[in-house]
Amino acid sequence: MTHAQPPAILARDVHRHYGADEARVAALDGVSLEVAPGTFTAIMGPSGSGKSTLLHCLAGLDAPDSGEIEIAGQRITGLGDSALTAFRRDRLGFVFQSFNLVPTLTAHENIVLPARLAGRAPDEAAVRRLAERLGLASRLTHRPGELSGGQQQRVAIARALLGSPDVIFADEPTGALDTATGDDVLALLRDCVDTDGRTVVMVTHDDRAAGVADRIVRMVDGRVAA
Ligand SMILES: Nc1ncnc2c1ncn2[C@@H]1O[C@H](COP(=O)(O)OP(=O)(O)OP(=O)(O)O)[C@@H](O)[C@H]1O
């Protein structure tokens, strides 16, 4: 008998509010969600609907007030800070609108940083293969300030992929890029799913997401729209 693979993400009745009294905002008002492994999900919806809050809670960057979140069968709600930090570093990949690269490090050093922080020797052959694939082979010694926005985002994607993460979380990954460069980044994220079997969850306002995602989760007023 084979055991079914657990969902890449399982969220049960997640609540997260900000502020108190009249200023109280229910950013997440009972969100339940299941994401299958090896799929591309886009979280969309109006400004203030809770997309970023949801992504941050799913990725263990923010803690919900109540509810449960599991990633690949591991419950992350209730983990302590250091366990959660290690979980994010070892099991998740992140791609942000603002790239979040360390400006004083080269592209190569940025790509291998999570492995180094985890005390692992980076797989240099894998770094070379990723750099070739992402068109970064001649850019590895450059610092982020010497790279275009699209190149910086590709460095962030290489960094995310190198760790073979259970889930890659992307927060407005095309928000700072022109149309053509944004298309390239969306295609690369799609390729992380199709070629590498990764699970990608992306928050975006970008209507082109519909062309690459397997599923659109629409948020309205802190809830997943039916
Ligand atoms: N740190 C915070 N303090 C207070 N309120 C917050 C905070 N972060 C978010 N909120 C509120 O929670 C709600 C959801 O915010 P969130 O950023 O998740 O929405 P969003 O859908 O990602 O919006 P956008 O598309 O504009 O980025 C909003 O009403 C917002 O004002």
The ligand as an SDF file (V2000), in Angstrom:
LIG
                    3D

 31 33  0  0  0  0  0  0  0  0999 V2000
    0.9420   45.6330   10.1920 N   0  0  0  0  0  0  0  0  0  0  0  0
   -0.3380   45.9550   10.0540 C   0  0  0  0  0  0  0  0  0  0  0  0
   -0.9680   46.7200   10.9620 N   0  0  0  0  0  0  0  0  0  0  0  0
   -2.2770   47.0400   10.8390 C   0  0  0  0  0  0  0  0  0  0  0  0
   -3.0490   46.6490    9.8210 N   0  0  0  0  0  0  0  0  0  0  0  0
   -2.4890   45.8770    8.8660 C   0  0  0  0  0  0  0  0  0  0  0  0
   -1.1040   45.4930    8.9320 C   0  0  0  0  0  0  0  0  0  0  0  0
   -0.8300   44.7390    7.8460 N   0  0  0  0  0  0  0  0  0  0  0  0
   -1.9850   44.6440    7.1410 C   0  0  0  0  0  0  0  0  0  0  0  0
   -2.9820   45.3250    7.7540 N   0  0  0  0  0  0  0  0  0  0  0  0
   -4.3670   45.4240    7.3000 C   0  0  0  0  0  0  0  0  0  0  0  0
   -4.8580   44.1110    7.0560 O   0  0  0  0  0  0  0  0  0  0  0  0
   -5.6410   44.0670    5.8640 C   0  0  0  0  0  0  0  0  0  0  0  0
   -5.0340   43.0710    4.8750 C   0  0  0  0  0  0  0  0  0  0  0  0
   -3.7460   43.5560    4.4520 O   0  0  0  0  0  0  0  0  0  0  0  0
   -2.8470   42.8070    3.3910 P   0  0  0  0  0  0  0  0  0  0  0  0
   -1.5750   43.5620    3.2790 O   0  0  0  0  0  0  0  0  0  0  0  0
   -2.7800   41.3640    3.7340 O   0  0  0  0  0  0  0  0  0  0  0  0
   -3.7210   42.9710    2.0610 O   0  0  0  0  0  0  0  0  0  0  0  0
   -3.3030   42.7220    0.5440 P   0  0  0  0  0  0  0  0  0  0  0  0
   -4.4700   42.0530   -0.0900 O   0  0  0  0  0  0  0  0  0  0  0  0
   -1.9940   42.0440    0.4690 O   0  0  0  0  0  0  0  0  0  0  0  0
   -3.1840   44.2170    0.0020 O   0  0  0  0  0  0  0  0  0  0  0  0
   -2.3010   44.8430   -1.1810 P   0  0  0  0  0  0  0  0  0  0  0  0
   -2.8060   44.2160   -2.4370 O   0  0  0  0  0  0  0  0  0  0  0  0
   -2.6170   46.2990   -1.1080 O   0  0  0  0  0  0  0  0  0  0  0  0
   -0.8570   44.5290   -0.8730 O   0  0  0  0  0  0  0  0  0  0  0  0
   -5.6890   45.4880    5.3380 C   0  0  0  0  0  0  0  0  0  0  0  0
   -6.8750   46.0860    5.8000 O   0  0  0  0  0  0  0  0  0  0  0  0
   -4.4860   46.1520    5.9780 C   0  0  0  0  0  0  0  0  0  0  0  0
   -4.6880   47.5260    6.1460 O   0  0  0  0  0  0  0  0  0  0  0  0
  1  2  1  0
  2  3  1  0
  2  7  2  0
  3  4  2  0
  4  5  1  0
  5  6  2  0
  6  7  1  0
  6 10  1  0
  7  8  1  0
  8  9  2  0
  9 10  1  0
 10 11  1  0
 11 12  1  0
 11 30  1  0
 12 13  1  0
 13 14  1  0
 13 28  1  0
 14 15  1  0
 15 16  1  0
 16 17  2  0
 16 18  1  0
 16 19  1  0
 19 20  1  0
 20 21  2  0
 20 22  1  0
 20 23  1  0
 23 24  1  0
 24 25  2  0
 24 26  1  0
 24 27  1  0
 28 29  1  0
 28 30  1  0
 30 31  1  0
M  END
$$$$
